[in-house]
Amino acid sequence: MLRTRVLTALVLLALFAPAIFILPPLVWALLTIAAVAVAVHEWGGLIGRSHQARLWAAAAFAGLALGWLAVFGVAPAPLASTLLASAATLWWVGIAPLRLAGHKIGPGGWSVAFILLLACWSSLLELRFQGGLALFVAMAIVWIADIGAYFVGRALGRRKLAPSISPGKSSEGAIGGALAVAVLGVLAAAIPGLEATLPALLVSRLGVVGAGVILAALAALSVIGDLHESLLKRRAGVKDSGRLLPGHGGVLDRVDALIPTMPAVILLGFLLR
């Protein structure tokens, strides 16, 4: 299993890096439409929708995203993206923690999924237009939080963060991941060439301490996204959202932490500029 997981991760990395830095924005937009449409299909499975309904939902999302491209192209659409990002961030900050605390999925399955996933997709598109580095650094917040939480949790983890939802996560790991994001983000802000990325923007507007707090909050948001999908899977009685990625599960399993953080990055950028 570990060998399969590592091989799949290497293949994904080999495909993903050129997509961020080399491929034209339109190709990136089409690739992400396909990926998020799969996530829509998988989300539908976790909330008990039929296979046919999930296919229609995935097709509807793809059609909606293609319509977005027809109207706005791959150029920035700040008003539409910011409105979507604001709605998604408010949901993740205000409603998702209540669902996790009550262990309840709640109403609005398809409508919630569409808004959250469309907000994530439009944010990925906006960040790619800003440049490969802006997109990479934003996504690296999630990766660093995950890696930091894993290693700190293994070394120091004692208290379970949400044992009935995701028994493998510890409070110490979550704190370690947030601290890793805060420290590395502040350090990255001083690196030449990263002046236009979120950490540098945060440091220039809020100072080192303020930037560290916001970066740690983004790391916490990524944990909420991960736990929310874990709750969906636990309620559905499945281990993974799908089987598309050997050793990794489904697409939703790989992007669950990105879904709340990417809109928040776009919203922060809008508020700070």
C-alpha positions in Angstrom: 0.0 0.0 0.0 2.8 2.4 0.9 4.6 1.7 -2.4 1.4 2.3 -4.4 0.8 5.6 -2.4 4.3 6.9 -3.1 4.2 6.0 -6.8 0.9 7.7 -7.2 2.2 10.8 -5.4 5.2 10.9 -7.7 3.0 10.7 -10.8 0.7 13.4 -9.5 3.7 15.6 -8.8 5.2 15.1 -12.2 1.9 16.1 -13.8 1.0 18.9 -11.3 4.2 20.9 -11.4 4.1 21.6 -15.2 0.4 22.4 -14.9 1.1 25.2 -12.4 4.2 26.7 -14.0 4.3 25.8 -17.7 0.8 25.1 -19.1 -1.2 28.1 -20.3 -3.9 29.4 -17.9 -6.7 28.0 -20.2 -5.3 24.5 -20.0 -5.0 24.9 -16.2 -8.7 26.0 -16.2 -9.8 23.0 -18.2 -7.8 20.5 -16.1 -9.2 21.9 -12.8 -12.7 21.8 -14.2 -12.3 18.1 -14.9 -10.8 17.5 -11.4 -13.4 19.4 -9.5 -16.2 17.8 -11.6 -14.9 14.5 -10.3 -14.9 15.9 -6.8 -18.6 16.9 -7.2 -19.4 13.3 -8.3 -17.6 11.9 -5.2 -19.2 14.4 -2.8 -22.6 13.3 -4.1 -21.7 9.7 -3.3 -20.9 10.7 0.3 -24.3 12.4 0.8 -26.2 9.4 -0.7 -27.0 10.5 -4.2 -27.5 7.9 -7.0 -24.8 7.4 -9.6 -26.9 8.9 -12.3 -27.7 12.0 -10.2 -24.0 12.4 -9.5 -23.1 12.2 -13.2 -25.7 14.9 -13.9 -24.3 17.0 -11.1 -20.7 16.7 -12.3 -21.8 17.6 -15.9 -23.8 20.6 -14.5 -20.7 21.8 -12.7 -18.5 21.4 -15.8 -21.1 23.3 -17.8 -21.3 26.1 -15.2 -17.5 26.4 -15.1 -17.3 26.4 -18.9 -19.9 29.1 -18.9 -17.7 31.1 -16.5 -14.9 30.8 -19.0 -17.1 31.9 -21.8 -18.1 35.0 -19.9 -14.9 36.0 -18.2 -12.2 33.9 -20.0 -9.1 33.2 -17.9 -8.7 36.9 -17.0 -9.5 38.0 -13.5 -13.2 38.3 -12.5 -12.6 40.0 -9.1 -16.2 40.8 -8.3 -17.6 37.3 -9.0 -14.7 35.5 -7.5 -14.7 37.6 -4.3 -18.4 37.2 -3.8 -18.0 33.4 -4.1 -15.0 33.4 -1.9 -16.8 35.5 0.7 -19.8 33.1 0.8 -17.6 30.1 1.0 -15.3 31.5 3.7 -18.3 32.5 5.8 -19.6 29.0 5.5 -16.3 27.4 6.5 -15.8 29.8 9.4 -19.3 30.0 10.7 -21.2 26.8 9.8 -18.7 24.0 9.2 -17.3 24.1 12.8 -20.9 23.8 14.2 -21.4 20.8 12.0 -18.2 19.2 13.2 -19.0 20.0 16.8 -22.5 18.4 16.5 -21.4 15.6 14.2 -24.1 16.6 11.8 -24.0 16.9 8.0 -26.9 19.3 7.8 -29.2 20.3 4.9 -28.3 21.7 1.5 -26.1 18.9 0.2 -25.9 19.7 -3.5 -26.3 23.5 -3.2 -23.5 23.6 -0.5 -21.2 21.4 -2.5 -21.7 23.5 -5.7 -21.0 26.8 -4.0 -18.0 25.5 -2.1 -16.4 23.7 -5.0 -17.2 26.5 -7.5 -15.6 29.0 -5.1 -12.5 26.7 -4.8 -12.3 26.3 -8.6 -12.6 30.1 -9.3 -10.0 30.8 -6.7 -7.6 28.3 -8.3 -8.2 30.1 -11.6 -7.6 33.6 -10.2 -4.4 32.5 -8.4 -3.1 30.9 -11.6 -3.7 34.1 -13.5 -1.6 35.9 -10.8 1.3 33.5 -11.6 2.5 30.1 -10.9 4.3 31.2 -7.8 1.2 32.8 -6.3 -0.7 29.6 -6.9 2.0 27.3 -5.6 2.6 29.3 -2.4 -1.1 29.4 -1.6 -1.4 25.6 -2.1 1.9 25.1 -0.1 0.1 26.5 3.0 -2.1 23.3 2.9 0.8 21.0 2.2 3.0 22.4 4.9 0.1 22.3 7.4 -0.5 18.6 6.6 3.2 17.6 6.7 3.8 19.6 9.9 0.8 18.1 11.6 1.9 14.6 10.6 5.4 14.7 11.9 4.6 16.8 15.1 1.6 14.5 15.7 3.7 11.4 15.5 6.4 12.8 17.8 4.3 14.6 20.3 0.7 13.7 19.7 -1.2 12.8 22.9 -4.6 14.5 22.8 -7.0 13.5 20.0 -8.3 16.5 18.0 -11.6 14.9 16.9 -11.5 11.2 17.9 -15.0 10.4 16.7 -14.4 11.9 13.3 -10.7 11.4 12.5 -9.0 9.4 15.2 -5.5 9.8 13.7 -5.4 13.6 14.2 -4.0 15.1 17.4 -4.3 18.6 18.8 -0.5 18.8 19.1 -0.2 17.9 15.4 -2.7 20.6 14.4 -0.8 23.2 16.4 2.5 22.0 15.0 1.2 22.3 11.4 -0.2 25.8 12.1 3.1 26.9 13.6 5.0 25.5 10.6 2.9 27.4 8.2 3.3 30.6 10.2 7.1 30.4 10.6 7.8 29.2 7.0 5.3 31.7 5.6 7.0 34.7 7.3 10.4 33.5 6.3 9.2 33.0 2.7 8.0 36.6 2.6 11.6 37.7 2.7 12.7 35.6 -0.3 13.4 37.6 -3.5 10.8 36.8 -6.1 8.0 36.0 -3.7 7.0 39.7 -3.2 3.6 39.2 -4.9 2.6 36.1 -2.9 0.3 36.1 0.0 2.9 35.8 2.8 4.8 38.8 1.6 1.5 40.8 1.2 0.5 39.8 4.8 3.9 40.9 6.2 3.9 44.2 4.4 0.3 45.1 5.5 0.1 43.5 9.0 3.7 43.0 10.1 5.4 39.7 11.1 3.1 38.9 14.0 -0.1 39.7 12.2 1.0 37.7 9.2 1.9 34.7 11.4 -1.6 34.8 13.0 -3.4 34.9 9.6 -1.2 32.1 8.1 -1.9 29.9 11.2 -5.6 30.6 10.8 -5.4 29.4 7.2 -3.7 26.2 8.4 -6.6 25.8 10.9 -9.1 26.3 8.0 -7.4 23.5 6.1 -7.9 21.2 9.0 -11.6 22.1 9.1 -11.9 21.1 5.4 -10.1 17.8 6.1 -12.3 17.0 9.1 -15.5 18.0 7.2 -14.8 15.5 4.5 -13.9 12.9 7.2 -17.3 13.5 8.7 -19.0 13.0 5.3 -17.1 9.7 4.9 -17.9 8.5 8.4 -21.6 9.2 7.9 -21.4 7.4 4.5 -19.5 4.4 6.1 -16.6 4.6 3.6 -12.9 5.0 4.0 -12.2 7.0 0.8 -14.3 9.3 -1.4 -13.4 7.3 -4.5 -10.9 4.9 -6.0 -9.5 7.0 -8.9 -6.0 7.5 -7.3 -4.4 4.2 -6.1 -3.3 4.5 -2.5 -4.8 7.9 -2.1 -8.6 7.3 -2.6 -10.5 9.9 -4.6 -10.0 13.4 -5.9 -12.0 14.8 -3.0 -9.6 13.1 -0.6 -6.7 15.0 -2.1 -8.4 18.5 -2.3 -10.5 18.5 0.9 -8.1 20.9 2.7 -7.8 23.1 -0.4 -11.6 23.7 -0.7 -11.8 26.1 2.3 -8.3 27.7 2.0 -8.2 28.8 -1.6 -11.3 31.0 -1.4 -9.9 32.5 1.9 -6.6 33.3 0.1 -8.5 35.1 -2.6 -10.6 37.0 -0.1 -7.5 38.0 1.9 -5.8 39.3 -1.3 -8.9 41.4 -2.1 -9.0 42.9 1.4 -5.3 43.6 1.6 -4.7 45.2 -1.8 
